[in-house]
């Protein structure tokens, strides 16, 4: 831990914040404010549940409840989902959120011109029938993850007539847009027209963009912010024994992985990818970089999903085997790789640096390049211009939705551009349309075996979600989806 952070932990007092406002430090500014047209997870973190809402929602225990939907029914053949929308719901601009508005919102997501990055999620929808407040989704085939999909930030209901949501977001949530000061802060205000009269508990939410853990901690200690979202583990570890603060943590269902460019030589050779896997000690990453916060995983699913199968045993930490595999592949004299890391995510940067040191021990020389988030999205996610990277993939509460990057319909996904496994693609297709839980468990167990055997990526951990706050802040929980739900937060 740096001397600056240690000093901040022992100096200063906490200034009381007004109960009417909750100020939150976040490390990353969203590139836009429309989660249906931009893949950046930070948009969902800040605005899902708070400004935007879905037909249904997950609670902190991963149970499914109605949100905009008062109730729903599923047909016997699992092809028709019928929802009854709550009465009296309006968007922040005053327009009603009725059955027709819900239909228009989903048609917008299905329209290729809209640019929804996860448009493929909605393609099973064949027709949407509306009668007043009743909306029926008619599917082309049984689609097992449909309800889970409808609870995610990809499925928020928006007013389809608004073309400026990226800059001026409009939803149905308890908070409405107030002001966005680029590079500084995003301000939400209490929406007086919200359909639940007892929420929210505060008048304003101020998200302050403060990169760097030392600066965030200084702001918390000075009382400039009440809460740090996604606090770094070393700060959480230190604050956990300080009676002036409270730390809330738990499994986040976020897959932290070292993504591997599977079609760039020599990473297109499975023996090289396996060598990298044997060279990395994921438990050491969790213990030394994350102060023990985190759960080791061996595939692109986490224990938060009921279909998780533990594959951590497939590539145990074994530097000797890593060197043997590299030598057999013709790289006994060493190998040079480039790791591109998003500079604004300190935990991924530190993980990348730690992994680079472990790889160096087996003769793999890793050059680290730090880039800002927008550059990472363009160069790594869009262009696949990298060898290795470390990033987190938010969980989606159903394996079919979490594993879409490996499916037949995503051949150009950034870590597999051009790489294929026909058995894997076939199994993922079956998992999408199979309603029986037992059969799905068998399908996804084999899927995880293939991901591990092929060393498609190096799967590190289910990252713990950690929020640090002054002691008077209540009502903040950790959810199994990527969201910072402030609808029940109280600033006492």
C-alpha positions as CSV (number, residue, x, y, z in Angstrom):
1,X,0.0,0.0,0.0
2,X,1.4,3.4,-0.8
3,X,2.5,5.9,1.9
4,X,0.0,8.4,0.6
5,X,-2.9,6.0,1.2
6,X,-1.6,4.9,4.6
7,X,-1.3,8.6,5.7
8,X,-4.8,9.3,4.5
9,X,-6.1,6.4,6.6
10,X,-4.8,7.8,9.8
11,X,-5.3,11.5,9.3
12,X,-8.3,13.7,9.1
13,X,-11.9,13.6,10.3
14,X,-15.1,12.8,8.4
15,X,-17.3,15.8,7.6
16,X,-21.0,15.2,7.8
17,X,-22.9,15.3,4.5
18,X,-26.4,16.7,4.1
19,X,-29.1,14.0,4.3
20,X,-30.6,15.4,1.1
21,X,-27.6,14.4,-1.0
22,X,-25.5,11.4,-1.6
23,X,-22.1,12.0,-3.2
24,X,-20.3,9.0,-4.7
25,X,-16.8,8.6,-6.1
26,X,-16.5,6.5,-9.2
27,X,-13.3,5.9,-11.1
28,X,-14.7,6.0,-14.6
29,X,-16.8,8.5,-16.5
30,X,-19.3,6.8,-18.8
31,X,-18.7,7.5,-22.5
32,X,-22.5,8.0,-22.9
33,X,-25.6,7.5,-20.9
34,X,-27.6,5.1,-23.0
35,X,-27.0,1.4,-22.0
36,X,-29.0,0.2,-25.1
37,X,-26.5,1.7,-27.6
38,X,-23.2,1.6,-25.7
39,X,-21.4,-1.5,-24.3
40,X,-19.6,0.3,-21.5
41,X,-20.5,-1.4,-18.3
42,X,-20.1,1.7,-16.2
43,X,-23.4,3.1,-17.7
44,X,-25.3,0.2,-16.2
45,X,-23.4,0.5,-12.9
46,X,-24.5,4.1,-12.4
47,X,-27.9,4.3,-14.1
48,X,-29.6,0.8,-14.1
49,X,-32.2,0.7,-11.3
50,X,-31.5,4.3,-10.5
51,X,-32.6,6.1,-13.7
52,X,-33.5,3.2,-16.0
53,X,-35.7,0.3,-15.1
54,X,-36.7,-3.1,-16.6
55,X,-39.9,-5.2,-16.6
56,X,-38.4,-7.4,-13.9
57,X,-35.4,-7.1,-11.6
58,X,-33.0,-9.2,-9.5
59,X,-32.7,-8.5,-5.8
60,X,-29.4,-8.8,-3.9
61,X,-30.1,-12.5,-3.3
62,X,-30.6,-13.2,-7.1
63,X,-34.3,-13.6,-6.7
64,X,-36.5,-12.3,-9.6
65,X,-39.2,-9.7,-8.9
66,X,-41.5,-7.5,-10.9
67,X,-40.2,-3.9,-11.5
68,X,-42.3,-2.2,-14.2
69,X,-44.3,-5.4,-14.5
70,X,-46.8,-6.0,-11.8
71,X,-47.1,-9.7,-12.8
72,X,-46.3,-12.1,-15.6
73,X,-47.2,-15.5,-17.0
74,X,-45.3,-18.0,-19.2
75,X,-47.0,-20.3,-21.6
76,X,-46.7,-24.1,-21.3
77,X,-44.4,-24.3,-24.4
78,X,-42.2,-21.5,-23.0
79,X,-42.8,-19.4,-26.1
80,X,-45.1,-16.7,-24.9
81,X,-44.3,-14.3,-22.0
82,X,-47.2,-12.0,-20.9
83,X,-46.6,-9.1,-18.6
84,X,-49.1,-6.8,-16.9
85,X,-47.5,-3.3,-16.6
86,X,-48.0,-1.3,-13.4
87,X,-50.6,1.4,-13.6
88,X,-49.5,5.1,-13.4
89,X,-45.9,4.7,-14.5
90,X,-44.5,7.6,-16.5
91,X,-41.1,8.5,-18.0
92,X,-39.2,11.4,-16.6
93,X,-40.4,13.5,-19.6
94,X,-44.0,12.9,-18.5
95,X,-45.0,10.5,-21.3
96,X,-46.8,7.3,-20.1
97,X,-44.9,4.0,-19.8
98,X,-47.7,1.7,-20.9
99,X,-47.8,-1.5,-23.0
100,X,-47.2,0.4,-26.3
101,X,-44.2,2.2,-24.8
102,X,-42.7,-1.1,-23.7
103,X,-43.3,-2.6,-27.2
104,X,-41.7,0.5,-28.9
105,X,-38.7,0.2,-26.6
106,X,-38.0,-3.4,-27.5
107,X,-38.6,-2.7,-31.2
108,X,-36.0,0.0,-30.9
109,X,-33.5,-2.5,-29.5
110,X,-34.3,-4.9,-32.3
111,X,-33.7,-2.3,-35.0
112,X,-30.2,-2.6,-36.5
113,X,-30.1,1.1,-37.0
114,X,-30.3,1.8,-33.3
115,X,-26.9,0.1,-32.7
116,X,-27.7,-2.0,-29.6
117,X,-24.4,-3.8,-28.9
118,X,-26.4,-6.8,-27.6
119,X,-29.1,-6.8,-30.2
120,X,-28.6,-10.6,-30.7
121,X,-30.1,-11.1,-27.2
122,X,-33.5,-10.0,-28.5
123,X,-33.6,-11.8,-31.8
124,X,-35.7,-14.7,-30.5
125,X,-38.6,-12.2,-30.2
126,X,-40.9,-12.9,-33.1
127,X,-43.8,-10.5,-32.2
128,X,-44.9,-8.2,-29.5
129,X,-48.7,-7.9,-28.9
130,X,-50.1,-5.1,-26.8
131,X,-53.5,-4.6,-25.2
132,X,-53.5,-1.6,-22.9
133,X,-51.2,-2.4,-20.0
134,X,-50.7,-6.0,-21.2
135,X,-47.6,-6.9,-23.3
136,X,-47.1,-10.4,-24.8
137,X,-43.7,-11.4,-26.2
138,X,-44.1,-14.2,-28.7
139,X,-40.8,-16.1,-29.3
140,X,-39.7,-18.0,-32.3
141,X,-38.6,-20.9,-30.0
142,X,-38.3,-21.6,-26.3
143,X,-35.6,-19.2,-25.0
144,X,-34.4,-20.3,-21.6
145,X,-32.7,-17.1,-20.4
146,X,-35.5,-14.7,-21.5
147,X,-36.7,-13.7,-18.0
148,X,-33.1,-13.2,-16.8
149,X,-32.4,-11.1,-19.9
150,X,-35.3,-8.8,-19.1
151,X,-33.8,-8.0,-15.7
152,X,-30.5,-6.7,-17.2
153,X,-29.4,-3.3,-18.1
154,X,-29.5,-4.3,-21.8
155,X,-33.3,-4.5,-21.4
156,X,-34.2,-1.2,-19.8
157,X,-37.4,0.4,-21.0
158,X,-36.8,3.8,-22.6
159,X,-39.0,6.2,-24.5
160,X,-38.4,5.2,-28.1
161,X,-39.3,8.7,-29.4
162,X,-36.2,10.2,-27.7
163,X,-33.1,10.3,-30.0
164,X,-30.8,11.9,-27.4
165,X,-30.6,9.4,-24.6
166,X,-26.8,9.2,-24.7
167,X,-26.6,12.8,-23.6
168,X,-30.0,13.3,-22.0
169,X,-31.2,10.0,-20.5
170,X,-34.9,9.5,-19.8
171,X,-36.2,6.5,-17.9
172,X,-38.8,5.5,-15.3
173,X,-36.6,5.1,-12.3
174,X,-36.6,6.9,-8.9
175,X,-33.9,9.4,-10.1
176,X,-34.0,11.6,-13.2
177,X,-31.2,13.3,-15.0
178,X,-30.2,16.7,-13.6
179,X,-26.8,17.7,-14.9
180,X,-23.7,16.2,-16.5
181,X,-20.4,18.1,-16.2
182,X,-18.0,16.2,-18.3
183,X,-14.8,15.1,-16.5
184,X,-16.3,16.2,-13.2
185,X,-19.6,14.8,-12.2
186,X,-23.1,13.4,-13.1
187,X,-26.0,14.6,-11.0
188,X,-29.3,12.8,-10.6
189,X,-32.4,14.3,-8.9
190,X,-35.3,12.7,-7.1
191,X,-38.1,12.0,-9.6
192,X,-41.3,13.2,-7.9
193,X,-43.5,11.3,-10.3
194,X,-42.0,7.9,-9.3
195,X,-44.7,5.2,-8.9
196,X,-43.4,4.0,-5.5
197,X,-44.0,6.9,-3.0
198,X,-41.5,5.7,-0.4
199,X,-38.5,5.8,-2.8
200,X,-35.9,7.2,-3.2
201,X,-34.7,8.2,0.2
202,X,-32.4,11.1,-0.9
203,X,-33.0,14.1,-3.0
204,X,-29.9,14.0,-5.2
205,X,-27.2,11.6,-6.3
206,X,-23.9,13.1,-7.3
207,X,-21.5,10.8,-9.1
208,X,-18.0,12.4,-9.0
209,X,-15.4,11.1,-11.4
210,X,-12.3,10.6,-9.3
211,X,-9.7,8.3,-10.8
212,X,-7.1,6.8,-8.5
213,X,-7.7,5.2,-5.1
214,X,-5.7,7.8,-3.1
215,X,-7.8,10.7,-4.5
216,X,-11.0,8.8,-3.8
217,X,-9.9,8.0,-0.2
218,X,-9.0,11.7,0.4
219,X,-12.4,12.7,-0.8
220,X,-14.1,10.2,1.5
221,X,-12.0,11.3,4.5
222,X,-12.7,15.0,3.8
223,X,-16.4,14.4,3.5
224,X,-16.4,15.5,-0.1
225,X,-18.0,12.1,-1.0
226,X,-20.1,9.8,1.2
227,X,-19.3,6.5,-0.6
228,X,-16.7,5.1,-2.9
229,X,-18.1,2.7,-5.5
230,X,-16.0,-0.3,-6.3
231,X,-13.3,0.7,-3.8
232,X,-9.9,-1.0,-4.2
233,X,-9.3,-4.0,-1.9
234,X,-6.4,-2.5,0.0
235,X,-8.5,0.5,1.0
236,X,-11.4,-1.7,2.0
237,X,-9.1,-3.9,4.0
238,X,-7.8,-0.9,6.0
239,X,-11.1,0.8,6.4
240,X,-12.8,-2.4,7.6
241,X,-11.2,-1.8,11.1
242,X,-12.1,1.9,11.2
243,X,-15.2,2.6,13.2
244,X,-15.9,5.8,11.2
245,X,-16.5,3.8,8.0
246,X,-18.4,0.8,6.8
247,X,-17.4,-1.6,4.1
248,X,-20.0,-3.7,2.1
249,X,-18.7,-6.5,0.0
250,X,-19.8,-9.7,-1.7
251,X,-19.5,-11.8,-4.9
252,X,-20.4,-9.6,-7.8
253,X,-20.7,-12.2,-10.6
254,X,-18.1,-10.3,-12.5
255,X,-15.6,-12.5,-14.4
256,X,-12.1,-11.1,-14.2
257,X,-10.1,-12.7,-16.9
258,X,-6.9,-12.3,-18.9
259,X,-8.3,-12.2,-22.4
260,X,-6.1,-13.8,-25.0
261,X,-6.1,-12.9,-28.7
262,X,-6.8,-16.4,-29.9
263,X,-6.0,-15.8,-33.6
264,X,-2.7,-13.8,-33.2
265,X,0.4,-16.1,-33.5
266,X,1.7,-17.7,-31.4
267,X,-1.5,-17.4,-29.2
268,X,-3.4,-19.3,-31.8
269,X,-1.6,-22.4,-30.6
270,X,-3.4,-24.1,-27.7
271,X,-0.1,-25.3,-26.2
272,X,1.1,-21.7,-25.8
273,X,-2.2,-20.7,-24.2
274,X,-1.9,-23.6,-21.8
275,X,1.6,-22.7,-20.9
276,X,0.4,-19.2,-20.0
277,X,-2.3,-20.7,-17.8
278,X,0.2,-22.9,-15.9
279,X,2.4,-19.9,-15.3
280,X,-0.2,-17.9,-13.4
281,X,-1.2,-18.4,-9.8
282,X,-4.8,-17.1,-9.6
283,X,-4.9,-17.5,-5.8
284,X,-1.8,-15.4,-5.4
285,X,-3.5,-12.7,-7.5
286,X,-6.5,-12.7,-5.2
287,X,-4.3,-12.8,-2.0
288,X,-1.6,-10.3,-3.0
289,X,-3.4,-7.9,-5.3
290,X,-7.0,-8.1,-3.9
291,X,-6.2,-8.7,-0.2
292,X,-8.2,-11.9,-0.3
293,X,-11.3,-10.3,-1.7
294,X,-12.4,-12.6,-4.6
295,X,-13.3,-16.2,-5.5
296,X,-11.1,-18.2,-7.9
297,X,-12.8,-19.5,-11.1
298,X,-11.7,-21.6,-14.0
299,X,-14.3,-20.7,-16.6
300,X,-16.4,-17.8,-17.8
301,X,-19.1,-18.5,-15.2
302,X,-19.1,-17.8,-11.5
303,X,-20.6,-19.6,-8.4
304,X,-23.3,-17.0,-8.4
305,X,-24.8,-18.8,-11.4
306,X,-26.4,-22.2,-10.6
307,X,-24.8,-23.8,-13.6
308,X,-21.2,-23.1,-12.5
309,X,-18.8,-26.0,-12.7
310,X,-15.4,-25.6,-11.0
311,X,-12.6,-25.9,-13.5
312,X,-9.8,-24.3,-11.5
313,X,-8.0,-27.7,-11.4
314,X,-7.5,-28.0,-15.1
315,X,-4.4,-25.7,-15.1
316,X,-2.9,-25.6,-11.7
317,X,0.0,-23.2,-11.1
318,X,3.0,-25.2,-12.4
319,X,5.9,-23.1,-13.8
320,X,7.8,-26.2,-14.7
321,X,5.0,-27.4,-16.9
322,X,4.7,-24.0,-18.4
323,X,8.3,-23.9,-19.5
324,X,8.0,-27.5,-20.9
325,X,5.0,-26.5,-23.0
326,X,6.7,-23.4,-24.3
327,X,9.8,-25.3,-25.2
328,X,7.7,-28.0,-27.0
329,X,6.0,-25.2,-29.0
330,X,9.4,-23.8,-30.1
331,X,9.6,-21.0,-27.6
332,X,12.2,-22.4,-25.1
333,X,14.3,-19.3,-25.7
334,X,11.5,-17.0,-24.7
335,X,8.4,-15.2,-26.0
336,X,7.5,-11.5,-26.2
337,X,3.8,-10.4,-25.8
338,X,2.0,-7.0,-25.5
339,X,-0.6,-6.5,-22.8
340,X,-2.9,-3.6,-23.2
341,X,-4.6,-2.5,-20.0
342,X,-7.4,0.1,-19.3
343,X,-5.6,2.7,-17.1
344,X,-8.8,3.8,-15.3
345,X,-9.4,0.4,-13.8
346,X,-6.6,0.2,-11.1
347,X,-7.5,-3.4,-10.1
348,X,-7.1,-4.6,-13.7
349,X,-3.8,-2.7,-14.1
350,X,-2.4,-4.2,-10.9
351,X,-3.5,-7.7,-11.9
352,X,-1.9,-7.3,-15.3
353,X,1.4,-6.2,-13.7
354,X,1.3,-9.1,-11.3
355,X,0.6,-11.6,-14.1
356,X,3.4,-10.1,-16.2
357,X,5.8,-10.7,-13.4
358,X,4.7,-14.3,-13.1
359,X,5.0,-14.9,-16.9
360,X,8.5,-13.4,-16.8
361,X,9.5,-16.2,-14.5
362,X,8.8,-18.8,-17.3
363,X,10.5,-16.7,-20.1
364,X,7.5,-14.7,-21.4
365,X,8.4,-11.0,-21.6
366,X,5.3,-8.9,-21.4
367,X,5.3,-5.2,-22.4
368,X,2.5,-3.4,-20.7
369,X,0.7,-0.5,-22.5
370,X,-1.8,1.6,-20.5
371,X,-4.6,3.3,-22.4
372,X,-7.7,5.2,-21.4
373,X,-11.1,3.4,-21.5
374,X,-12.3,4.8,-24.8
375,X,-9.0,3.8,-26.4
376,X,-9.3,0.3,-24.9
377,X,-12.9,0.0,-26.3
378,X,-11.7,1.0,-29.7
379,X,-8.4,-0.8,-30.0
380,X,-9.0,-3.9,-27.9
381,X,-12.8,-4.5,-27.9
382,X,-13.5,-3.3,-31.4
383,X,-10.3,-3.8,-33.4
384,X,-8.8,-6.7,-31.4
385,X,-5.4,-5.0,-31.6
386,X,-3.7,-6.6,-28.6
387,X,-2.1,-9.9,-27.4
388,X,-3.3,-9.9,-23.8
389,X,-5.5,-7.7,-21.7
390,X,-7.1,-7.9,-18.3
391,X,-10.7,-6.8,-17.8
392,X,-13.9,-7.7,-16.1
393,X,-17.0,-9.1,-17.8
394,X,-20.2,-8.3,-15.8
395,X,-22.3,-11.4,-15.1
396,X,-25.8,-11.7,-16.5
397,X,-27.4,-14.2,-14.1
398,X,-27.9,-16.9,-16.8
399,X,-25.1,-18.8,-18.5
400,X,-26.6,-18.4,-22.0
401,X,-26.3,-14.6,-21.6
402,X,-22.9,-14.7,-20.0
403,X,-21.3,-16.9,-22.7
404,X,-22.6,-15.1,-25.9
405,X,-19.0,-14.1,-26.8
406,X,-18.2,-17.7,-27.6
407,X,-21.2,-18.5,-29.7
408,X,-21.6,-18.9,-33.5
409,X,-23.2,-15.5,-33.8
410,X,-20.2,-13.6,-32.4
411,X,-17.3,-14.9,-34.6
412,X,-15.6,-11.5,-34.4
413,X,-15.7,-11.1,-30.6
414,X,-12.5,-9.5,-29.4
415,X,-10.9,-12.5,-27.7
416,X,-11.9,-15.1,-30.3
417,X,-11.9,-13.2,-33.6
418,X,-12.0,-16.1,-36.1
419,X,-11.4,-18.9,-33.5
420,X,-14.0,-21.6,-33.6
421,X,-15.0,-24.7,-31.7
422,X,-18.0,-26.4,-33.3
423,X,-18.9,-28.6,-30.3
424,X,-18.9,-25.5,-28.1
425,X,-21.1,-23.5,-30.5
426,X,-23.5,-26.4,-30.8
427,X,-23.8,-26.7,-27.0
428,X,-24.3,-23.0,-26.5
429,X,-27.1,-23.2,-29.1
430,X,-28.8,-26.0,-27.1
431,X,-28.4,-24.2,-23.9
432,X,-30.3,-21.3,-25.3
433,X,-33.4,-23.3,-26.2
434,X,-33.5,-26.0,-23.4
435,X,-35.9,-25.2,-20.6
436,X,-35.1,-28.2,-18.4
437,X,-32.6,-27.2,-15.6
438,X,-31.0,-30.6,-15.3
439,X,-30.3,-30.9,-19.0
440,X,-28.9,-27.3,-19.0
441,X,-26.5,-28.2,-16.2
442,X,-25.1,-31.0,-18.2
443,X,-24.7,-28.8,-21.2
444,X,-23.0,-26.0,-19.4
445,X,-20.7,-28.3,-17.5
446,X,-19.3,-29.5,-20.8
447,X,-19.1,-26.0,-22.1
448,X,-16.9,-25.0,-19.2
449,X,-14.8,-28.1,-19.8
450,X,-14.1,-27.0,-23.4
451,X,-13.3,-23.4,-22.3
452,X,-10.8,-24.7,-19.8
453,X,-9.3,-27.4,-22.0
454,X,-8.8,-24.9,-24.9
455,X,-7.5,-22.2,-22.6
456,X,-9.5,-19.7,-24.6
457,X,-8.8,-17.1,-21.9
458,X,-7.2,-17.3,-18.5
459,X,-10.1,-17.0,-16.0
460,X,-9.0,-15.4,-12.7
461,X,-11.8,-14.7,-10.3
462,X,-15.3,-13.7,-9.5
463,X,-14.4,-10.2,-8.4
464,X,-15.8,-9.0,-5.0
465,X,-17.9,-5.9,-5.3
466,X,-16.7,-3.6,-2.5
467,X,-18.2,-0.3,-1.5
468,X,-16.7,1.9,1.2
469,X,-18.8,4.5,2.9
470,X,-19.1,6.7,6.0
471,X,-20.9,4.9,8.8
472,X,-24.2,6.8,8.4
473,X,-24.9,5.5,4.9
474,X,-27.5,2.7,4.9
475,X,-29.4,0.7,2.3
476,X,-26.5,-0.1,-0.1
477,X,-26.2,-3.8,-1.0
478,X,-24.1,-5.9,-3.5
479,X,-26.1,-7.4,-6.4
480,X,-25.3,-10.4,-8.6
481,X,-25.5,-8.1,-11.6
482,X,-23.4,-5.0,-12.4
483,X,-25.4,-2.3,-10.7
484,X,-25.0,0.2,-7.9
485,X,-28.6,0.2,-6.6
486,X,-29.2,3.5,-4.7
487,X,-33.0,3.3,-4.6
488,X,-33.0,2.4,-0.9
489,X,-29.9,4.4,0.1
490,X,-30.1,6.7,3.1
491,X,-27.6,9.4,4.0
492,X,-28.0,9.7,7.7
